[in-house]
Amino acid sequence: MGKTILDIQGLRKTYGQHEVLKGVDCMVQEGEVISIIGSSGSGKTTMLRCINMLEEFQGGKISLDGEEIGYHVDGNIRRRKNEKEIARQRALTGMAFQQFNLFPHMTAAENVMLGLVKVKKMSKADARAVAEKWLDRVGLAARANHYPGQLSGGQQQRVAIARAIAMTPRLMLFDEVTSALDPELVGEVLQVIKGLAADGMTMLLVTHEMRFAYEVSSRVIFMNQGVICEEGDPKDMFVRPKTERLAEFLKTSSFN
């Protein structure tokens, strides 16, 4: 493993009176693949959204590549960074969501090219070459000129993953990317993620696919009620959980 890519210290997030994250600490090393598991409402997705500054957070600190994300402290006052700076920092991470969020009036290649042209200021020709490379990598070279409406759900999700990775993020975030797919399409998306893991991409995955988490992860984090309840090697955690709460969760999950 290489250097520390992500360092989360004391992360707290509240919605009104409800505290969703209650002081989360987490470090991610370069090349690690970490699956975050836990029941609905445990704070998994909220944690990812805070890393990408899609959610503001009320306490703690997130550093990516040694750079503090989202906020700076001025004296004793914590201030949100300006939107231009946050947009630059957000580009350090790539994120794939449950929903594909593709533009329906753009082809697969145009969807992948958009960020490269608008954010990275690439020429259309260079962006097209990058888009074609990544569409080929996710098995969709032949679908580059197809519109989202002409693609299956699994194909659309693979375009969304190609779009995120084309931006060369330091860290890739996956939020339940298979949960909106029909069961027969899940495997093709998980295969793409396995390939990226084999390439050494640093990833945080929120997933309910326990067998997949067991096979692909270098480490697993189990969240419960806004805290990290247990973490470690998947082969230990899935076979010999240390906490009763994780043992209960695994009994009701798809892992067997």
C-alpha positions, 0 to 999 in steps of 0.5 A, spaced: 500 500 500 502 507 498 501 513 501 494 516 505 489 518 500 483 520 504 484 521 512 477 522 515 477 525 522 471 526 527 466 527 521 459 529 524 453 530 520 446 532 522 440 534 519 436 538 524 436 535 531 438 528 527 445 526 528 447 521 522 454 521 523 457 521 530 464 522 529 467 517 524 474 516 523 477 513 517 483 512 513 484 510 506 491 508 503 493 508 495 490 502 492 486 500 497 479 497 495 474 498 501 467 496 502 462 500 506 456 495 509 451 496 514 443 497 514 439 502 511 440 509 515 447 507 518 450 513 514 454 510 509 451 514 503 452 520 507 459 519 508 461 518 501 457 525 499 461 528 505 467 526 502 465 529 495 462 535 498 455 534 496 453 534 503 455 539 508 458 537 514 458 540 521 464 537 525 470 534 523 475 534 518 476 530 511 483 531 507 484 528 500 491 527 498 493 532 504 488 537 502 483 539 507 476 538 503 470 543 503 472 548 509 478 552 512 479 554 519 479 562 520 482 563 527 476 559 531 471 560 525 470 554 520 468 557 513 466 553 507 471 554 501 468 558 495 464 554 490 470 555 485 475 551 490 470 546 492 469 544 484 476 543 483 476 539 490 470 535 487 474 533 481 479 529 485 474 524 486 469 520 482 462 518 484 458 513 481 451 513 484 445 508 484 441 512 478 446 513 472 444 521 471 446 521 464 444 526 459 439 523 455 440 527 449 447 525 448 450 519 446 455 515 451 461 518 448 458 525 449 456 523 456 463 521 457 466 527 454 462 533 457 467 533 463 473 533 460 471 538 455 468 543 460 472 542 466 479 539 464 478 544 458 480 538 453 479 539 445 473 535 443 478 530 439 482 529 445 476 528 449 473 523 444 479 519 444 479 518 452 472 517 452 473 511 447 478 508 451 474 508 457 468 506 454 472 500 451 475 499 458 468 498 460 466 493 454 462 498 451 466 500 445 461 498 440 455 503 444 459 509 443 454 513 439 448 510 442 443 514 446 442 512 454 435 510 451 438 505 447 442 502 452 440 497 458 440 499 465 447 495 466 450 499 460 448 506 462 451 504 469 457 502 465 457 509 461 456 513 468 462 509 471 467 510 465 465 518 465 467 518 472 474 515 471 475 518 465 476 524 469 482 521 472 480 522 480 485 520 485 479 516 489 473 513 486 466 513 490 461 508 488 454 508 492 450 502 491 451 502 483 447 496 482 441 497 487 437 500 481 439 494 476 435 488 474 438 482 478 441 479 471 445 486 469 448 486 476 454 482 474 456 486 468 457 492 473 461 488 478 465 485 473 467 492 471 469 494 478 473 488 479 477 490 473 478 497 476 480 494 483 485 489 479 488 495 476 490 498 483 484 504 483 483 507 490 476 505 491 470 506 497 464 502 495 457 502 499 454 496 497 449 491 499 452 485 495 456 482 500 459 476 496 462 481 492 465 485 498 468 479 500 471 478 494 474 484 492 475 488 498 482 489 501 478 492 507 471 492 509 467 497 514 461 496 518 457 502 519 451 502 524 447 508 527 452 513 524 459 510 527 464 505 524 462 499 529 467 494 526 472 494 520 478 489 518 480 484 513 473 481 509 475 474 510 476 475 518 469 479 518 465 475 514 467 469 517 468 471 524 465 477 526 467 480 533 461 484 534 454 481 535 451 487 531 455 485 525 453 477 526 446 479 526 447 483 520 450 478 516 445 473 518 440 477 514 444 479 508 445 476 502 452 473 504 452 465 505 
